[in-house]
């Protein structure tokens, strides 16, 4: 940041059931969009999360769907990929699973 402070953003992804998910974003000095309710679909071995414009009437998302992908690594870890990750939108990132 221009004042020397570090910006951070945390994405919390909750899979509600086979068809629905919720993404909440908490941020400290970082811009974000696309938080809210998502529709879950399957694309091969990946879960694809698409922001639901019907369920998120008070917010917006400028990124085309699906915005978020989840998959399991060969050793069973959950990985995430999204162009929404503004500092490093390429590749798959490790997640921390909270139950």
C-alpha positions in Angstrom: 0.0 0.0 0.0 1.1 3.6 -0.5 1.4 4.2 3.3 3.5 1.0 3.8 0.8 -1.1 5.4 0.2 -4.6 4.3 -3.1 -5.5 2.8 -4.7 -8.8 3.4 -7.8 -10.7 2.2 -9.3 -14.0 3.6 -11.7 -16.1 1.6 -14.0 -18.5 3.6 -15.7 -21.0 1.4 -18.5 -23.1 3.0 -20.0 -25.9 0.9 -23.6 -26.1 2.2 -24.7 -29.1 0.1 -24.3 -30.6 -3.4 -25.8 -27.5 -5.0 -25.0 -24.5 -2.7 -22.0 -22.7 -1.2 -21.4 -19.4 0.6 -18.3 -17.4 0.2 -17.5 -14.7 2.8 -14.6 -12.3 2.4 -12.8 -10.4 5.1 -10.4 -7.8 4.1 -7.9 -5.4 5.7 -7.1 -2.6 3.1 -7.9 -4.8 0.1 -10.7 -4.4 -2.5 -13.0 -7.4 -3.1 -16.2 -8.4 -4.8 -18.1 -11.6 -5.4 -18.9 -12.6 -1.9 -22.2 -14.2 -1.2 -24.2 -17.3 -2.3 -22.8 -19.6 -5.0 -24.2 -22.4 -7.1 -22.1 -25.6 -7.0 -21.6 -27.7 -10.1 -19.2 -30.5 -11.1 -16.7 -30.1 -13.9 -14.9 -33.4 -14.1 -13.0 -33.9 -10.8 -13.4 -30.3 -9.8 -16.2 -28.4 -8.1 -17.1 -25.2 -9.9 -18.6 -22.4 -7.8 -20.6 -19.7 -9.7 -21.7 -16.5 -8.1 -25.6 -16.4 -7.9 -26.9 -13.1 -9.1 -30.4 -14.2 -8.1 -29.4 -14.7 -4.5 -27.0 -11.7 -4.2 -29.2 -8.7 -5.0 -27.3 -6.2 -2.9 -23.8 -7.0 -4.1 -22.0 -7.5 -7.4 -19.5 -9.7 -9.1 -17.7 -8.6 -12.3 -15.8 -11.9 -12.9 -17.4 -14.4 -15.3 -18.7 -17.7 -13.8 -17.4 -20.0 -12.5 -15.4 -17.8 -10.2 -13.9 -20.5 -8.0 -12.7 -24.0 -8.5 -12.0 -26.7 -5.8 -10.3 -30.0 -6.3 -8.5 -32.7 -4.2 -4.8 -33.2 -4.7 -3.3 -36.7 -5.1 -2.7 -36.8 -1.4 -6.2 -35.7 -0.5 -5.7 -32.0 0.3 -8.3 -29.5 -0.9 -6.9 -27.0 -3.5 -8.5 -23.8 -4.7 -8.1 -21.8 -7.9 -9.7 -18.4 -8.7 -9.0 -15.3 -10.8 -10.5 -13.5 -7.8 -7.2 -14.0 -6.0 -5.8 -10.6 -7.1 -2.2 -11.0 -6.0 -1.7 -14.4 -7.5 -4.6 -15.6 -9.7 -2.7 -18.4 -11.4 -2.3 -22.0 -10.3 -3.8 -23.9 -7.4 -3.5 -22.8 -3.8 -3.6 -24.9 -0.6 -6.5 -24.5 1.7 -7.1 -24.9 5.4 -10.1 -27.1 6.1 -12.1 -26.1 9.1 -14.9 -28.4 10.3 
